[in-house]
Amino acid sequence: MKYQGSCHCKAVQFEFQSDEITTALQCNCSICLRKNAIMSQQSYSPSDFKLLSEKANLAIYHWGDEEVNHYFCKTCGVYPFHDTTEQPGYYRINLGCVDDLEPRELAIIQFDGRNEL
């Protein structure tokens, strides 16, 4: 299936290919708790993910070990996806930014990012 998504103001738009999304991931680390994001369980490869808007519309926030690139829209501040410095271009999607998908209705898997080593 092809999914499309965006930040709130639509300055950041993207699409990705995926099997039907039926599950999601929610992490309890300090940044994920504050973002309250419900994430895709899988990361999408560069061949499955396409940024449709200008990369200049995005900013990156790094926290702690700086291994995760937390992307956010420079205009509205919404966080649509992230990748890691270990696997750049393999994006985990904020499912709240995906059109025609209700993330709170998915089976949500809790991830203990707070205590992961």
Long-range contacts (C-beta under 8 A, 24 or more apart in sequence): 3-93, 3-98, 3-99, 3-101, 4-98, 4-99, 5-80, 5-93, 5-97, 5-98, 5-99, 6-53, 6-80, 6-97, 6-99, 7-72, 7-73, 7-75, 7-76, 7-78, 7-80, 7-97, 8-73, 8-76, 8-78, 9-73, 9-75, 9-76, 9-78, 11-53, 11-57, 11-73, 11-74, 11-75, 11-76, 12-51, 12-53, 12-57, 12-58, 12-71, 12-73, 12-78, 12-80, 13-51, 13-52, 13-53, 14-49, 14-50, 14-51, 14-52, 14-53, 14-80, 14-81, 14-93, 15-49, 15-50, 15-52, 16-44, 16-48, 16-49, 16-50, 16-91, 16-93, 17-44, 17-48, 18-42, 18-44, 18-48, 21-95, 21-98, 21-101, 21-106, 22-106, 22-107, 23-106, 23-107, 23-108, 23-109, 24-95, 24-103, 24-106, 24-107, 24-108, 24-109, 25-92, 25-108, 25-109, 25-111, 26-108, 26-109, 26-110, 26-111, 27-111, 27-112, 27-113, 28-110, 28-111, 28-112, 28-113, 28-114, 29-113, 29-114, 29-116, 30-63, 30-114, 31-63, 31-70, 32-113, 35-79, 35-94, 37-79, 37-94, 37-95, 37-96, 38-94, 38-95, 38-96, 38-103, 38-104, 38-106, 38-108, 39-92, 39-93, 39-94, 39-95, 40-92, 40-93, 40-95, 41-109, 42-92, 43-83, 43-87, 43-90, 43-91, 43-92, 44-90, 44-91, 44-92, 44-93, 45-89, 45-90, 46-89, 46-90, 49-81, 49-89, 49-91
